[in-house]
Amino acid sequence: MTRRLLEVAANSLASALAAQAGGADRVELCTGLELGGLTPSVAQIAQVRERLSIPLYVLIRPRAGDFLYNDDELELMQHDIESCLSLGCDGVVFGVLDAEARVDVPRCKLLLSSAGGMGVTFHRAFDMARDLPQALEDVVALGAERVLTSGGAVSAIAGAGTIRALIEQAAGRIVVMPGAGVRAGNIAGLAQATGAAEIHASAKASLPSGMHWANAALTDMATGEIRTDVDEVHALVAALHSRA
């Protein structure tokens, strides 16, 4: 069987390096993981690209919330994609829907035109589409190389049956990559249940703050950072390849 690949969502240079050290095959760089992921700064993208030796994809998402973007947001996304291209990134990750919860093909084509030779992943905006089989056909027609999905469910485990059906529908035309709620304890079962060749996980952990004093009235500012856990990445890789 072909070796399965693990993509890790990383929210900082430290997280990206932890993903690489743990054996991840590819990094999806973002910020604001607690918001579902947002576009990192150009400076952060450049820093990670310089230090990372495995493929780097960058999330292009200008704000939290839905995936219905206005013209100004779309222009910002185009500029961010162009920056990724100029910095030598391997790919970008985006998704745009229209008001009827369908893949917004014209707007996605504009973003794809800015990507040059980079790879493109259509992200979990896909899971908010009203008709997943039709959305898959739309993404295939766009020319994206993969789609990230939980099968429209709260987690990839819960949506495993739908993900398997999408993989069968794709028939090799596009990679369908499960993601959401993936941990070392369930990744092997998910791979077996779906037949997926690539799987996405965040492998994140909350680190305690290094501050010696904190204002007790502002507890939301007193927490430590969220960072990719190298041990969890190791465990994910080991579990994924145990049944490869």
C-alpha positions as CSV (number, residue, x, y, z in Angstrom):
1,M,0.0,0.0,0.0
2,T,1.2,3.5,-0.8
3,R,2.5,5.4,2.3
4,R,-0.1,7.7,3.8
5,L,0.8,11.3,4.4
6,L,0.3,13.5,7.4
7,E,-0.3,17.2,7.2
8,V,-0.1,19.2,10.4
9,A,-1.7,22.6,11.0
10,A,0.9,24.9,12.7
11,N,0.3,28.3,14.1
12,S,3.8,29.6,14.5
13,L,7.5,28.9,13.6
14,A,7.8,26.8,16.8
15,S,4.8,24.7,15.8
16,A,6.0,24.3,12.3
17,L,9.4,23.1,13.5
18,A,7.7,20.7,16.0
19,A,5.6,19.3,13.2
20,Q,8.7,18.7,11.1
21,A,10.7,17.2,13.9
22,G,7.7,14.9,14.7
23,G,7.7,13.5,11.2
24,A,4.9,15.4,9.5
25,D,5.0,15.3,5.7
26,R,3.6,18.8,5.2
27,V,2.7,21.9,7.2
28,E,-0.3,24.1,6.8
29,L,0.7,27.4,8.4
30,C,-2.0,29.6,9.9
31,T,-2.6,31.8,12.9
32,G,-5.7,31.9,15.2
33,L,-6.2,28.1,15.5
34,E,-8.8,28.8,18.2
35,L,-10.8,30.6,15.4
36,G,-10.5,27.8,12.9
37,G,-7.3,29.4,11.4
38,L,-6.5,32.7,9.8
39,T,-3.9,34.0,7.4
40,P,-0.5,34.5,9.1
41,S,1.6,37.7,8.5
42,V,3.9,37.9,5.5
43,A,6.9,38.1,7.9
44,Q,5.8,34.9,9.6
45,I,5.4,33.1,6.3
46,A,8.8,34.2,5.3
47,Q,10.4,33.1,8.6
48,V,8.8,29.6,8.4
49,R,9.6,29.1,4.7
50,E,13.3,29.9,5.5
51,R,13.5,27.4,8.3
52,L,11.3,24.6,7.1
53,S,12.5,21.9,4.8
54,I,9.2,20.0,4.2
55,P,6.4,21.4,2.0
56,L,4.7,24.5,3.3
57,Y,1.1,25.4,2.5
58,V,-0.4,28.7,3.9
59,L,-4.0,29.2,4.9
60,I,-5.6,32.1,3.1
61,R,-8.6,33.2,5.3
62,P,-8.9,36.9,6.1
63,R,-11.4,36.6,9.0
64,A,-13.3,34.2,11.2
65,G,-16.9,33.3,10.5
66,D,-18.5,32.3,7.2
67,F,-16.8,31.9,3.8
68,L,-18.9,34.5,1.9
69,Y,-16.4,37.2,1.0
70,N,-16.8,40.7,-0.4
71,D,-14.7,42.3,-3.1
72,D,-12.3,43.9,-0.6
73,E,-11.7,40.6,1.2
74,L,-11.2,38.8,-2.1
75,E,-8.6,41.4,-3.2
76,L,-6.8,40.9,0.1
77,M,-6.8,37.1,-0.4
78,Q,-5.3,37.6,-3.9
79,H,-2.5,39.7,-2.5
80,D,-1.8,37.1,0.3
81,I,-1.6,34.4,-2.3
82,E,0.8,36.4,-4.4
83,S,3.0,37.0,-1.4
84,C,3.1,33.2,-0.8
85,L,4.1,32.6,-4.4
86,S,6.9,35.2,-4.2
87,L,8.2,33.6,-0.9
88,G,8.5,30.2,-2.5
89,C,5.6,28.5,-0.6
90,D,4.5,25.1,-2.0
91,G,0.8,25.8,-1.9
92,V,-2.1,27.8,-0.4
93,V,-5.3,26.7,1.3
94,F,-8.6,28.6,0.7
95,G,-12.3,28.2,0.1
96,V,-15.1,30.6,-1.0
97,L,-18.8,29.9,-1.0
98,D,-21.7,32.0,-2.4
99,A,-24.8,33.1,-0.4
100,E,-26.6,29.8,-1.4
101,A,-23.8,27.7,0.2
102,R,-22.4,26.6,-3.1
103,V,-18.7,26.7,-4.2
104,D,-18.3,30.2,-5.6
105,V,-16.6,29.1,-8.8
106,P,-15.9,32.5,-10.3
107,R,-14.2,33.9,-7.1
108,C,-12.3,30.7,-6.6
109,K,-11.0,30.9,-10.2
110,L,-9.7,34.4,-9.4
111,L,-7.8,33.1,-6.4
112,L,-6.4,30.2,-8.4
113,S,-5.2,32.5,-11.1
114,S,-3.0,34.2,-8.4
115,A,-1.5,30.9,-7.2
116,G,0.8,30.4,-10.2
117,G,2.4,27.0,-10.0
118,M,1.6,26.5,-6.3
119,G,-0.7,23.7,-5.2
120,V,-4.2,24.5,-3.9
121,T,-6.2,22.9,-1.2
122,F,-9.9,23.8,-0.8
123,H,-10.4,24.0,2.9
124,R,-13.3,23.2,5.2
125,A,-15.5,25.8,3.7
126,F,-16.4,22.7,1.8
127,D,-18.1,21.3,4.9
128,M,-20.5,24.3,4.9
129,A,-21.7,23.6,1.4
130,R,-25.3,22.4,1.1
131,D,-24.5,19.6,-1.4
132,L,-21.2,17.9,-0.7
133,P,-21.1,15.7,-3.8
134,Q,-21.8,18.7,-6.1
135,A,-19.3,20.8,-4.2
136,L,-16.7,18.1,-4.8
137,E,-17.4,18.2,-8.5
138,D,-17.0,22.0,-8.5
139,V,-13.7,21.8,-6.7
140,V,-12.4,19.1,-9.1
141,A,-13.4,21.3,-12.0
142,L,-11.5,24.2,-10.5
143,G,-8.3,22.2,-10.6
144,A,-7.6,22.1,-6.9
145,E,-5.3,19.2,-5.9
146,R,-7.1,18.4,-2.7
147,V,-10.0,19.2,-0.4
148,L,-9.9,19.2,3.4
149,T,-13.1,17.8,4.9
150,S,-14.7,16.3,8.0
151,G,-17.5,15.0,5.8
152,G,-19.7,17.8,6.9
153,A,-19.7,16.5,10.5
154,V,-18.3,17.8,13.7
155,S,-15.2,15.6,13.3
156,A,-13.7,13.4,10.6
157,I,-14.4,10.4,12.8
158,A,-18.1,11.2,12.8
159,G,-18.1,12.0,9.1
160,A,-16.0,8.9,8.1
161,G,-18.7,7.3,6.0
162,T,-19.3,10.5,4.0
163,I,-15.6,11.0,3.5
164,R,-15.2,7.4,2.2
165,A,-18.1,8.1,-0.3
166,L,-16.4,11.3,-1.4
167,I,-13.1,9.5,-2.0
168,E,-14.9,6.9,-4.1
169,Q,-16.7,9.7,-6.0
170,A,-13.3,11.5,-6.6
171,A,-11.9,8.4,-8.2
172,G,-8.4,9.7,-8.1
173,R,-9.2,13.1,-9.7
174,I,-8.5,15.0,-6.4
175,V,-7.2,14.1,-3.0
176,V,-9.9,14.0,-0.3
177,M,-8.1,14.7,3.0
178,P,-9.9,14.0,6.3
179,G,-9.4,16.5,9.1
180,A,-11.0,17.7,12.4
181,G,-10.7,15.9,15.7
182,V,-7.9,13.7,14.5
183,R,-5.6,12.4,17.3
184,A,-3.1,9.6,17.7
185,G,-5.7,7.4,19.2
186,N,-8.1,7.5,16.2
187,I,-6.0,8.2,13.1
188,A,-5.3,4.6,12.2
189,G,-9.0,3.8,12.4
190,L,-9.9,6.8,10.4
191,A,-7.4,5.9,7.7
192,Q,-8.9,2.4,7.5
193,A,-12.5,3.5,7.6
194,T,-12.1,6.1,4.8
195,G,-9.2,4.8,2.7
196,A,-7.7,8.3,2.7
197,A,-4.1,8.7,1.4
198,E,-3.6,12.0,3.3
199,I,-4.8,13.0,6.7
200,H,-4.8,16.4,8.5
201,A,-4.3,17.0,12.2
202,S,-3.4,20.0,14.4
203,A,-1.6,18.0,17.2
204,K,-1.9,21.0,19.4
205,A,-1.4,21.4,23.1
206,S,-1.8,24.3,25.5
207,L,1.4,25.4,27.2
208,P,1.4,27.0,30.6
209,S,2.3,30.7,30.7
210,G,5.9,31.5,31.7
211,M,4.7,34.7,33.5
212,H,5.6,34.9,37.2
213,W,2.6,37.2,37.9
214,A,-0.7,37.7,36.1
215,N,-3.6,40.1,36.6
216,A,-6.3,37.8,38.0
217,A,-9.1,40.1,36.6
218,L,-7.9,39.4,33.0
219,T,-7.7,35.6,33.0
220,D,-8.0,35.5,29.2
221,M,-4.7,37.2,28.9
222,A,-3.0,35.0,31.5
223,T,-2.9,31.8,29.5
224,G,0.1,30.3,27.7
225,E,0.3,29.7,24.0
226,I,-1.2,26.9,21.9
227,R,1.6,25.0,20.1
228,T,2.0,21.9,18.0
229,D,3.2,19.0,20.3
230,V,6.1,17.2,18.8
231,D,5.3,14.0,20.8
232,E,1.7,14.0,19.5
233,V,3.0,14.4,15.9
234,H,5.4,11.4,16.5
235,A,2.4,9.4,17.9
236,L,0.2,10.4,14.9
237,V,2.9,9.3,12.4
238,A,3.5,6.0,14.2
239,A,-0.2,5.2,14.4
240,L,-0.8,6.2,10.8
241,H,2.0,4.1,9.4
242,S,1.2,1.1,11.6
243,R,-1.5,0.1,9.1
244,A,0.0,1.6,6.0
